[in-house]
Amino acid sequence: MQSKSALFIQIYTDEHVTPVLAQILRQRGYVAQSAQEAGMLEQDDEDHLAYATRNGMAILTFNRDDFERLAREWTAAGREHGGIVISPQFGIEQITGLLHPIIRLLDSLTADEIRNQVVYLQRFGAHRPRRVSEMPVDYAVDMTPA
């Protein structure tokens, strides 16, 4: 882990996050890299966290359970990481639902503030879009023939 202070968060997206997100973030002036771009596809979660850490980056993932466990294990072992950002899962068609909260996070926290922390993207407005079947019914339609 880099020991010098860092101001701006650099983001590494694990292989379940669309690589398009890293491309869009770079177009907007942020430092971002996807697992695909790093040649890290089909690596285990700890390898992704270690790669991000070696490169001074925080990792963005949808994999809450495994990365919360890794954060606990790394803390217990005295290992540092660049930060873990956990998001609800978004598909490529919902990229803006992920883009806006990650930009809010990048504009709100410094790299020093996120180091060794687990941050939940919901804090910055990320909420998995509901499926039609999950939406409440506000009205009833009488379908009986007249």
C-alpha positions in Angstrom: 0.0 0.0 0.0 1.3 3.4 -0.8 2.3 5.3 2.3 2.1 8.8 0.9 -1.1 10.9 1.3 -3.4 10.9 -1.6 -6.2 13.4 -2.4 -8.2 11.8 -5.2 -9.7 8.4 -5.1 -8.7 6.2 -8.0 -11.3 3.4 -8.8 -10.7 -0.2 -9.9 -13.9 -2.0 -10.8 -14.0 -5.8 -10.3 -15.0 -8.1 -13.1 -18.8 -8.0 -12.3 -19.0 -4.2 -12.8 -19.3 -3.3 -16.5 -16.0 -2.0 -17.9 -18.0 0.8 -19.6 -18.1 2.5 -16.2 -14.3 2.9 -16.0 -14.3 4.3 -19.5 -17.0 6.9 -18.7 -15.2 7.9 -15.5 -12.0 8.5 -17.4 -13.8 10.6 -20.0 -15.0 12.7 -17.1 -11.5 13.2 -15.8 -11.3 10.5 -13.0 -8.7 7.8 -12.8 -10.5 4.4 -13.3 -9.6 1.0 -14.5 -11.7 -2.1 -15.0 -10.6 -5.7 -14.2 -10.9 -6.4 -17.9 -8.5 -3.6 -18.8 -6.1 -4.8 -16.1 -6.1 -8.4 -17.4 -7.6 -9.6 -14.1 -10.7 -11.5 -15.3 -11.5 -14.8 -13.5 -9.3 -13.9 -10.5 -10.5 -14.5 -7.0 -11.8 -11.6 -4.9 -8.6 -11.3 -2.8 -6.5 -11.0 -6.0 -8.7 -8.1 -7.1 -8.4 -6.4 -3.8 -4.6 -6.9 -3.8 -4.3 -5.6 -7.3 -6.3 -2.4 -6.4 -4.2 -2.0 -3.3 -0.8 -2.3 -5.1 -2.0 0.3 -7.6 -3.3 2.8 -5.0 -6.9 2.3 -5.9 -10.2 1.6 -4.1 -12.2 -1.3 -5.5 -15.8 -1.0 -6.6 -17.8 -4.3 -6.3 -21.3 -5.6 -6.1 -20.1 -8.6 -4.0 -21.0 -7.4 -0.5 -20.6 -10.7 1.5 -17.1 -11.6 0.2 -15.6 -8.1 0.4 -17.0 -7.5 3.9 -15.3 -10.7 4.9 -12.0 -9.7 3.2 -12.1 -6.4 4.9 -12.4 -8.1 8.3 -9.6 -10.6 7.4 -7.2 -7.9 6.2 -7.9 -5.7 9.2 -7.3 -8.6 11.6 -4.0 -9.4 9.7 -2.9 -5.8 9.9 -3.1 -5.4 6.1 -4.1 -2.1 4.5 -6.2 -1.6 1.4 -7.2 1.5 -0.7 -10.9 1.1 0.2 -13.8 -1.1 -0.7 -16.9 0.5 -2.3 -19.9 -1.8 -2.2 -22.8 -1.1 -4.5 -26.2 -2.7 -5.2 -26.0 -4.6 -8.5 -26.6 -2.7 -11.7 -26.8 -4.0 -15.3 -25.3 -2.2 -18.2 -28.7 -0.8 -19.1 -28.7 0.9 -15.7 -25.3 2.5 -16.0 -26.5 6.0 -15.1 -27.9 4.6 -11.8 -24.4 3.6 -10.9 -22.5 6.5 -12.5 -24.1 9.4 -10.6 -23.6 7.9 -7.1 -20.0 6.9 -7.8 -19.2 10.4 -9.0 -20.8 11.8 -5.8 -18.5 9.5 -3.8 -15.4 10.5 -5.8 -16.3 14.2 -5.4 -17.1 13.8 -1.6 -14.2 11.7 -0.2 -10.5 11.8 -0.5 -8.3 8.7 -1.0 -7.1 9.1 2.6 -10.6 9.1 3.9 -11.6 5.9 2.1 -8.3 4.0 2.8 -9.0 0.8 4.9 -12.8 1.6 4.9 -15.8 -0.2 3.5 -18.1 2.4 2.0 -21.7 1.6 0.8 -22.7 3.4 -2.4 -26.3 3.7 -1.1 -24.9 6.5 1.1 -24.4 8.4 -2.1 -27.8 7.6 -3.7 -27.2 4.2 -5.3 -30.3 2.0 -5.1 -31.0 -1.0 -7.2 -33.9 -0.2 -9.6 -37.0 -2.2 -8.7 -38.3 -4.7 -11.1 -41.9 -4.2 -12.3 -43.0 -7.2 -10.2 -41.6 -5.4 -7.1 -43.5 -2.1 -7.7 -46.5 -1.4 -5.5 -49.9 -1.3 -7.2 -51.5 2.1 -6.6 -54.8 1.3 -8.3 -57.0 -1.6 -9.1 -58.6 -2.2 -12.5 -61.9 -4.1 -12.7 -61.3 -6.6 -15.5 -64.8 -8.2 -15.3 -66.9 -7.9 -18.5 -69.6 -5.4 -18.4 
